[in-house]
Amino acid sequence: MILFISDLHLSAQTPELNRLFLQFLGGRARDAEALYILGDLFEYWVGDDDLEDPANAAIATALRELSDSGVELNIMRGNRDFLFGDGFAAATGARLLSDPHVLSLPAWQFVLSHGDALCTDDTEYQAFRTQSRAPEWQAAFLAKPLAERRAIARALREQSEAGKQAKAQGKSAYLMDLNPGATEDFLRNHGYATFIHGHTHRPARHDHIVDGIHVERWVLADWHEGEDTLRAECLVWDGEAGEEALHRENLT
């Protein structure tokens, strides 16, 4: 059995989600052969030296306990935590995945991605994505004091949320989703494998017909903590080919 999750956005400001995630790592995840976290595990990650933050340290410790228990832990960088490095991998026992990542199993083949690279209509975000993935930009950012990096991350987060709300309220809501043409090209280039991703916070199962071939695309649910709501979900692969082999599981 393999579990897939993404977009938890954990931080010191999400105590209930943090608690639920720790419970998940100590319980349900222990039954799995492997866990794949496809980006945005944290609300933001400003460098591996931020492992000293108590909330981050607690999560890293629980991830290490999971990997030490024999569960294969795989983590993909998202648009919030693209600065995961060797220090984080060593602390958690995780394998850091490239994006995209092809997962070939005896019964099926998947292609995994965070998903943000396919939101090509949002040219402003794509420009920042290209800039922030450059080694020179990352080196300059990581050279700043930790407190300054945290302040920059919070400011960028606030700017992102304001822009996202404006897009959602207007006709440009499509900017926040995957571009159809880019998605079809992606599926074609990866051999029509079943596609699993997060990022959009729009959990769904989509059926694509690409070059006459039926391809499934599963969008992972984001984890959410509100005043009266707590939402957490994983996608489960039970190891067999079939209609119910891939299914969602509510964790709350």
TIGU-575623 format. One record per residue (C-alpha): y, x, z; residue number from 1. Coordinates in steps of 0.02 Angstrom, whole numbers, plus 50000, padded with zeros to 5 digits. Layout:
BEGIN
[r [Y X Z] NUM]
...
END
This chain:
BEGIN
[r [50000 50000 50000] 1]
[r [50174 50062 49954] 2]
[r [50338 49994 50022] 3]
[r [50508 50000 49935] 4]
[r [50677 49972 50018] 5]
[r [50859 50013 49980] 6]
[r [51039 49979 50028] 7]
[r [51024 49975 50216] 8]
[r [51199 50049 50242] 9]
[r [51159 50103 50420] 10]
[r [51295 50168 50535] 11]
[r [51353 50164 50715] 12]
[r [51436 49998 50669] 13]
[r [51268 49914 50626] 14]
[r [51172 49922 50791] 15]
[r [51059 49774 50752] 16]
[r [51012 49840 50580] 17]
[r [50980 50011 50656] 18]
[r [50867 49933 50787] 19]
[r [50774 49833 50655] 20]
[r [50751 49987 50547] 21]
[r [50683 50089 50692] 22]
[r [50564 49945 50729] 23]
[r [50511 49943 50546] 24]
[r [50477 50130 50546] 25]
[r [50374 50118 50705] 26]
[r [50279 49964 50649] 27]
[r [50261 49893 50475] 28]
[r [50294 50058 50385] 29]
[r [50151 50142 50479] 30]
[r [50027 50034 50381] 31]
[r [50087 50104 50215] 32]
[r [50026 50250 50114] 33]
[r [50204 50285 50060] 34]
[r [50381 50225 50089] 35]
[r [50514 50238 49954] 36]
[r [50697 50221 50006] 37]
[r [50796 50203 49845] 38]
[r [50970 50249 49899] 39]
[r [51108 50199 50020] 40]
[r [51005 50219 50177] 41]
[r [51169 50258 50265] 42]
[r [51341 50181 50245] 43]
[r [51401 50355 50201] 44]
[r [51337 50533 50217] 45]
[r [51464 50673 50223] 46]
[r [51344 50819 50241] 47]
[r [51187 50870 50334] 48]
[r [51290 50933 50481] 49]
[r [51322 50749 50519] 50]
[r [51143 50742 50585] 51]
[r [51222 50781 50753] 52]
[r [51297 50606 50760] 53]
[r [51191 50509 50886] 54]
[r [51159 50360 50771] 55]
[r [51112 50474 50626] 56]
[r [51004 50582 50739] 57]
[r [50906 50431 50802] 58]
[r [50868 50375 50625] 59]
[r [50821 50550 50568] 60]
[r [50704 50569 50717] 61]
[r [50617 50405 50678] 62]
[r [50598 50455 50495] 63]
[r [50521 50619 50552] 64]
[r [50399 50527 50664] 65]
[r [50348 50419 50517] 66]
[r [50318 50567 50401] 67]
[r [50226 50659 50540] 68]
[r [50111 50508 50559] 69]
[r [50047 50536 50382] 70]
[r [50153 50413 50285] 71]
[r [50226 50491 50129] 72]
[r [50415 50475 50145] 73]
[r [50517 50476 49985] 74]
[r [50706 50458 49985] 75]
[r [50823 50442 49836] 76]
[r [51007 50478 49849] 77]
[r [51120 50327 49822] 78]
[r [51305 50310 49789] 79]
[r [51340 50320 49977] 80]
[r [51222 50460 50026] 81]
[r [51220 50571 49873] 82]
[r [51255 50722 49985] 83]
[r [51082 50723 50063] 84]
[r [51026 50905 50060] 85]
[r [50888 51021 50116] 86]
[r [50940 51003 50297] 87]
[r [50913 50816 50294] 88]
[r [50746 50835 50204] 89]
[r [50687 50963 50333] 90]
[r [50743 50856 50480] 91]
[r [50655 50699 50417] 92]
[r [50505 50767 50323] 93]
[r [50562 50671 50170] 94]
[r [50541 50717 49988] 95]
[r [50708 50695 49902] 96]
[r [50682 50611 49734] 97]
[r [50777 50638 49574] 98]
[r [50856 50483 49496] 99]
[r [50766 50413 49399] 100]
[r [50591 50448 49464] 101]
[r [50431 50399 49375] 102]
[r [50294 50340 49493] 103]
[r [50125 50343 49406] 104]
[r [49983 50259 49499] 105]
[r [49803 50229 49443] 106]
[r [49834 50044 49419] 107]
[r [50016 50041 49362] 108]
[r [50171 50140 49317] 109]
[r [50344 50118 49390] 110]
[r [50514 50194 49359] 111]
[r [50627 50201 49512] 112]
[r [50815 50218 49521] 113]
[r [50958 50178 49636] 114]
[r [51034 50083 49490] 115]
[r [51216 50133 49495] 116]
[r [51205 50245 49342] 117]
[r [51169 50091 49235] 118]
[r [51325 49998 49291] 119]
[r [51412 50076 49141] 120]
[r [51544 49939 49120] 121]
[r [51628 50000 49280] 122]
[r [51709 50151 49198] 123]
[r [51815 50192 49350] 124]
[r [51662 50208 49460] 125]
[r [51566 50306 49328] 126]
[r [51707 50432 49318] 127]
[r [51700 50457 49507] 128]
[r [51510 50466 49501] 129]
[r [51516 50606 49372] 130]
[r [51648 50700 49471] 131]
[r [51562 50682 49639] 132]
[r [51394 50743 49573] 133]
[r [51470 50905 49508] 134]
[r [51417 51057 49614] 135]
[r [51597 51120 49620] 136]
[r [51662 50955 49689] 137]
[r [51524 50946 49819] 138]
[r [51550 51126 49875] 139]
[r [51737 51096 49897] 140]
[r [51706 50934 49993] 141]
[r [51574 51009 50107] 142]
[r [51692 51154 50148] 143]
[r [51812 51032 50232] 144]
[r [51798 51002 50421] 145]
[r [51674 50866 50470] 146]
[r [51809 50752 50543] 147]
[r [51909 50762 50382] 148]
[r [51755 50721 50278] 149]
[r [51719 50569 50386] 150]
[r [51899 50509 50365] 151]
[r [51889 50530 50176] 152]
[r [51724 50435 50171] 153]
[r [51796 50291 50272] 154]
[r [51947 50281 50158] 155]
[r [51840 50282 50001] 156]
[r [51730 50147 50079] 157]
[r [51879 50035 50114] 158]
[r [51944 50063 49937] 159]
[r [51773 50022 49865] 160]
[r [51758 49861 49965] 161]
[r [51931 49803 49913] 162]
[r [51892 49836 49731] 163]
[r [51723 49751 49744] 164]
[r [51799 49593 49817] 165]
[r [51931 49588 49682] 166]
[r [51799 49603 49546] 167]
[r [51689 49471 49625] 168]
[r [51833 49348 49628] 169]
[r [51881 49375 49447] 170]
[r [51801 49373 49277] 171]
[r [51751 49555 49295] 172]
[r [51606 49522 49414] 173]
[r [51491 49587 49276] 174]
[r [51559 49761 49312] 175]
[r [51456 49763 49471] 176]
[r [51290 49735 49381] 177]
[r [51183 49836 49263] 178]
[r [51238 49840 49081] 179]
[r [51108 49747 48976] 180]
[r [51107 49872 48833] 181]
[r [51098 50023 48948] 182]
[r [50956 49939 49043] 183]
[r [50855 49906 48885] 184]
[r [50879 50086 48830] 185]
[r [50824 50144 49002] 186]
[r [50666 50038 48995] 187]
[r [50628 50099 48820] 188]
[r [50655 50281 48867] 189]
[r [50537 50264 49016] 190]
[r [50391 50190 48921] 191]
[r [50422 50007 48970] 192]
[r [50368 50043 49149] 193]
[r [50404 49916 49285] 194]
[r [50580 49954 49346] 195]
[r [50627 49948 49531] 196]
[r [50805 49979 49589] 197]
[r [50938 49930 49715] 198]
[r [51127 49952 49720] 199]
[r [51185 49782 49657] 200]
[r [51140 49681 49814] 201]
[r [51073 49546 49697] 202]
[r [50887 49535 49738] 203]
[r [50790 49458 49595] 204]
[r [50645 49481 49475] 205]
[r [50700 49494 49293] 206]
[r [50593 49481 49137] 207]
[r [50648 49589 48991] 208]
[r [50579 49588 48815] 209]
[r [50610 49761 48742] 210]
[r [50542 49798 48569] 211]
[r [50428 49648 48590] 212]
[r [50358 49714 48754] 213]
[r [50374 49619 48918] 214]
[r [50447 49726 49058] 215]
[r [50479 49675 49237] 216]
[r [50634 49731 49333] 217]
[r [50637 49706 49521] 218]
[r [50803 49719 49613] 219]
[r [50784 49764 49796] 220]
[r [50877 49665 49929] 221]
[r [51013 49746 50032] 222]
[r [50996 49740 50221] 223]
[r [51139 49644 50299] 224]
[r [51207 49618 50474] 225]
[r [51334 49478 50496] 226]
[r [51401 49379 50642] 227]
[r [51257 49255 50636] 228]
[r [51140 49332 50508] 229]
[r [51020 49477 50498] 230]
[r [50933 49507 50332] 231]
[r [50802 49639 50296] 232]
[r [50669 49643 50163] 233]
[r [50547 49761 50080] 234]
[r [50454 49756 49916] 235]
[r [50267 49782 49934] 236]
[r [50144 49854 49808] 237]
[r [49967 49815 49866] 238]
[r [49883 49941 49752] 239]
[r [49805 49822 49629] 240]
[r [49863 49759 49460] 241]
[r [49896 49573 49457] 242]
[r [50027 49437 49476] 243]
[r [50044 49455 49665] 244]
[r [50023 49643 49672] 245]
[r [50211 49664 49690] 246]
[r [50293 49545 49813] 247]
[r [50436 49532 49936] 248]
[r [50414 49531 50124] 249]
[r [50542 49469 50248] 250]
[r [50563 49588 50396] 251]
[r [50669 49479 50511] 252]
END
